[in-house]
Amino acid sequence: MRLRTRVIHDGQPVDAATGAVSPPIYLSTTFRQSAPNVHQGYVYSRSGNPTRAVLESALGALEGGAGALAFSSGLGALTTLLESIPSGRRVVAVNDLYGGTWRLFEHHRRQFGLQVDYVDLSDPDARDAALEQPADVVYVETPTNPLIHLVDLRATVRAARKVRARVVVDNTFATPVLQRPIEFGADLVLHSTTKFLGGHSDVVGGALVPRTAKELTELAWLQNAVGAVPSPFDCYLVLRGLRTLAVRMRAHGESARAVAEVLEGHPKVRSVHYPGLASHPQHVLARRQMDGYGGIVSVDLRSGRKGALRFLRGLSIFTLAESLGAVESLVDHPASMTHASVPRAEREAHGVTDGLLRLSCGIEDPADLADDVRRALRRV
């Protein structure tokens, strides 16, 4: 089956007991045992829940992994992953990174002796130089948050293999509709299911999708031990979002393209970041590696913070809010919102300036979103 069909059917069978086409929500926290440790596959909902099992089956199938593990947030998934990395080990992480991920890496660096080197993994020379030394994990976002840089997955996996490092890819921005990192050799895929997978600004969640059954078993033990699991209702909401993911990602891409074209070349814009534009330095890589360009556009305004604030006040459809990937369009000021935890000097060195805005383009009419951005630019 093609992916547009699979997002509706993969891992989501009709309920055998009732014929329900929508997965039931099993709210029970505990399950009857006929004798000590003799049960029907479920004991306690932290360890496993039937609704969560359907979500995990669906996510594992879509990403092409050995299975999947669902969590209460993307950072809950990352926390559990970090528990699998012993003290003193080295992580090579992309330098344009979600602020919450950076904060958690820094916490583990200080508290548990994790070695973290931030590298521009979109630069082949920088990547190869970083991997001349031993590493245990290469941590990738592609596209990155918030500057929408792309990392060549096939080349990065090849470089990581030389030092026997695992490659972990945060696939939140692309989703399996546009990109499946395991097909390029990645070892593990991470998601904030809060974003495009859920898609409706009404659920917080995360997921890990390992390539091998061995790593699935190891991480499942940690999932149970750490306990950062989602509620059955949260799992149901993400499953609900998955069913429309393919059509939504197409609509997000149409919206983002319309917005990016308004911004590109505008005299008040220093730079616009969207891989669907031919002017994007990694447009060719995006065409080769992705099945679309996504719904996120970042723009750096020449007038800095003052201009960014005026732009925000001029918007009427885009809502100023944290998060992204929802049916409604959202806009974020990374320097003071999602990336505020990153020190200014480090933030600006990577290009996250006070004039940078990240636009999550929803599924409204693209022409309306383009008009909204035009009106806002007049106020800058």
N, C-alpha and C positions, 0 to 999 in steps of 0.2 A: 504494500500500500504506500501511496505517496504521503508526505508529511502532513499535508492539510487534512487528510483522512485520519492519520495516526494520532494527531493531538486529541481527537474525539474518542478514539476507540482503544488505543494502546493501553494495556494495563487497567482498563476500566470495564470489566465484564458486567453484563446484566446480572443483578442479584439473583442467585440461584434459588433462594428461599421464596421470594415474592414476585420475581420478574421485574422489579423496579429498574428502570433504565438509568436513574441517578443513584450513585452510591449511598447507602444508608449511613447515617451518623450514629456511631456506637458510642454513647456517652459513658458507658460503664467504666469505672476505674479498676474493677477487679472481676475475675471470671471464675466460675465454679470448677472445682477439681473433683473428679470421681474418686481419687485416692491421692495421697501426697505426691505431687509432681506428675500426676497423670491428668492431662487436660486436653483441650481441643485446639491447642496452638497459642492460646493467649492466657496470661497469668495476671498481669498488672499493667495498666496502660502506659506507664513510663517505659516498660520493657517492650511493649508492642500493643497495637490497637488495630482492629480491622479496617477502620476508615483510613488510618495512617498508612496501613499496608497497601491500600489501593493507590494512594498518592505516590508512595515510594516506588511501586511497580510501574506506574505511568511515567514518572520522571526518569527512572533507570532505562526504560525502553526508548524514550525520546532521545536521550543523550547517548545511547548505545553503550551503556556501562553494564557492569555485572549486577547492578541493582542500584538502589538509592536509599539515603537516610534523610528523613525530614527533621527539621529543628524549629525552635520557637522564633528564631531570627537568623539573618545571615551571619551576624556576629556570633550567635550561639553555635552555628556550624563551624565558623573559623576557630572559636575557642576550643571546641572539641578536636578539631584538626591539630591545633597547636599542642594539645595534650599528648599527641602521638610523636612529637619531636623532642628527643632528649635534650637536657641542658647542655649548652656548649656547642650545639650543632649550628651550621651556617645556612641562612636563608638568603637567597638573592631575589630581591623583590623589585618589581617595576617601580620607578620613582614617581610616576604620576598615578596616585593611588587614592582611593576613597579615604577620607580623613579618619573614619572609625577604624578601618583596617590598620592605618598607620599608628593610631593610638594604641591599639591592642598589640601590635608588634613591639612598640616601644615599651609597653608594660612588661611584656615577656622578656625583652632585652634586659631591662633593669632588675626585674624580680627573679628571673629564672635562668639568666645567663645565655639567652638566645643571641646568636650573632646575626645581625641583619644588615645587609648592604643594599642600598637603594641605587638602582642602575637604570639608565635609559635603555630598556630592552627593545625599543623600536630602532635603536642604532646598532647595526650588526657588529661594529668594531667594539663598542662599549660592552655589548653582551659577551662577545668572545673573550675580551680581556678579563671580565669578571669571572668567567668560567674556566680560566686557566688554573684557578685554585680550586681545591675540593669544595663541594657544596652538597647539601642534603636535599634542599628544596629550592626550586625556581618557581616564584609566585608571580603569576601573570594576570593582568587585566587587559582585555582587548575586546572592544575599544576601552580605553582608559577613562577614568573618572577624575577630573571633569574635562580634560583637554582632548578627548576623543583621538588619542594616538592609537595606532594599531601595532601589534606585535606579530611578527611572522611565526606562526605556531610550528610549522614543520621544521624551520631552521632552528628555532629555540629548543625543540625536543631533541633534535640531532646534536646540538651543542651540549645539552644537559646529559645526554646519554654518555658522553665521553667522560664525565666525572661521576656517573652513576647517581645523578640527582633526580628526584621525583619532580615532575612538572604539574603544578596546580594552576588551573585556569578559572578565574572568576568570569563566568559567562552571563552575568546578569544583564548587561546591556544588549547583547546579541540574542540571547535565548537559543534553544535548540532549533528554532525555526530558521534562524539566519546563520548559525554556526554550531558545529558539533566538535569540540576540541579533541575528544577521544579518537575521532577519525584521523586526526593528525598525529596521534601517538601520545597525547597527554595522559597522565596517570590518574588525575582526579579533577572533577569539575565542581565548582562551588556556585551556588545561587543565593541571592536574596530573593526569595519567592514573593516578598512584599511588592516587588516592582512589576515588571511586565507579566510574569507568570500569573500572579494574582490579578493584577490589572485594574482594580477598582477602588483603590485607597481604603480598603476595609479589612485588611488582614496583614499581619506581620508574620514572616516565616523565613526559613532558610533550608538549604539542602546541600548534601554532598553526594556526588555520583562517582564511585571508584571504577576504574577500568577492570580490576581483577577481583575474583571472588575472595581471595586471601585478604586483600585490603578491606573489602566490604565486611568480612567477619571481624577483623581487628577494630574497625571504626564502629561497628555495631556494639561491640563490648563497651567502647568509650561512650557512645550515645546513651546507653543505659546507665553507665556509671556516673557520667557528668549530669545527665538528666535534663538537658535543655531541649525538651521535646515540645511539639505543638499540641494544642488541644484538638480533639476530633472535629470540632466545628471549624477551626482554622484550616484543617486539612481539607474539609469539604469545600471551603471557599476557594482554596487554591485549585482544587479539581474543577470547580465551576469556571474559574478563569482559564484553565488550560484548554477547555473546549472551544473557546473563541480565539485562542492565541494566534493562530495562523492568519485569520482575517484581520485581527487587530494589528498585528505587526505590519501587514501590508498597508493598512490605513495610517499607522504611525509614520511609516516611511514616506508616504505621500505628503503628509503634513510637514515633516521635517524638511523634505526637499523644497517645498514652497517657501518655508521660512528661511532656509539657508540661501536661496536665490535672492530674496529681498535683502539680506544682510551682505552678501558677497559684493565687494566693490563699493559699498556705500561710503561716502566720505567721512562719516562719523565712526566708522568701524576700523579698528586696527587690524583685526584678523577674525576670521570665522572658521570654525572647526566642524567639518561634516564630511565623512569619507565618500558620500555620494557626489560631491562636487569634483569635477575634473581637476580643479586647482589644489585639492587636498594632496599633500605630498605622498600619501600612501593609497591613493585612489586605485592604482593598479593592483596592489595587494588586496584591497577590499574586494575587488571584482573576482580575484582568484580564490580568496579564502572564505568569503561570506556569500550568502544567498540573498542579500539585500543590505541596506546601509543603516537601518535602525531609526529610532525616533528621537535621538538626542542631538542637539546642536548647541555648541558653545560659541560665545561671541565676546571678544575683548574690545571694549569701547575706548576710543582715544581720550575721552574726557575723564577717565578714572572713576573713582568712587562716586563723585558728585554726578557725573553723567549716568552711571549705573542706577543711582537712586531716582534720578529724573525719568529714566527709561521705565523703571518699575512702576512709578506713579502714573505713567502714561498708558499702561496696559489695562485692558478691560476684560479680556477673555482668559489670558494666562493668569493663574493664581500664584502669588508668592507663597511658597511652602516648601518644607523639606520633602524629600522623596522624589520619585519619578516613575515613569512607566504606567501611568494610569490613563483611563479613558479621557479624563479632563486634562487640559494642558496646564503644566506647572512650571514655575521659574524659580531658580535658586541663585543666591549670591554666595558662591563657595567660600570666599575669604572670610565672611562673617557668619556663615551657617555650617554647611557640611564639612568644611575644611578648616574651621576656626581653631581646632586643636593643634594643627600643624604650625610651628613657629613661622612668623612672617618671613624671615630671611630664607628659610628652606622652601616655603610656599612660593615665594616670588621667583626664586631661582629656577623652579620648575615651570614657571609661566602662569601660576595662579595669582593674578594681579587683582587689585581692588576694582578694576574695571571689567572683570570677567563675570559673565552670567551664563548659567547652564539652563537651557530651555528643553523641557521634556514636552514634546509635541504630541498632543492627544489625538483623538479620532474625530474631532470636530471637522467642519468643512475646511479644507486647506486654504481656500481663498479668504475665509474669515480670519484665520490665524495670520496669514500674510498681511492682511489689512491692519490687524491689531499691532503687529510689529512695525509697520510703516508709521502708524499714528504715534507709537511710543518714540520712534526715532526723531520725530519732529520736535519732541520736548527736550532732547538731549543737547 
